[in-house]
Amino acid sequence: RRIVLYSGRLLAMKGMGTLIRSIPEVLNEVRKDELLFVFAGPGNYTRYINELKKMEIESNCIFTGSLDRTSIIQLLMFAELTVVPSFLENSPFAVLESMACGTPVIASDVGGIPEIIKNGHNGILVQAGSAKALAKAIINLLEDESLRSSIRLRAKETVSKKFSWSVNIKKYLEVYTECA
């Protein structure tokens, strides 16, 4: 099955409700038996499972709980895309880790995320809290292999050129040298 991944704490401020509300629309457009939403991260997911059961889509969703770094990387490598529907973020590791693995990211246009993702270039930005916009973006990205491929390549390039340790350590050293 194709994986749509959410990786992070299972909190309302992380946009869990928005993602849950977007799933039925996605499943109406993409073959239900083909898609699996994976929620990887710590937190109480009872409330979300109950919502999924009410919508009769719990068979398309799995909650893994906390995972070790190796398992998260494996999930990122297998996932078709990662969703980061947060209401508040600075520079989320979920975005950078996904991009580094070449996994296309759909994220809310909040905080520092638009400084990392250029919409349509190395990821997709959506309005925070809009389940409809999120569903549309997920559907479009799942259906457009060419877009996924180009985003995948540009995302890896962005992380390599702007966010890698080798690039940033030089910047840190310049600042420390200047201050000294």
Secondary structure, DSSP 8 states (H G I E B T S, - for coil): -EEEEEES---GGGTHHHHHHHHHHHHHHS-GGGEEEEEESSS--HHHHHHHHHTT-GGGEEEEES--HHHHHHHHHH-SEEEE--SS-SS-HHHHHHHHTT--EEEES-TTHHHH--BTTTBEEE-TT-HHHHHHHHHHHHH-HHHHHHHHHHHHHHIIIIISHHHHHHHHHHHHHHH-
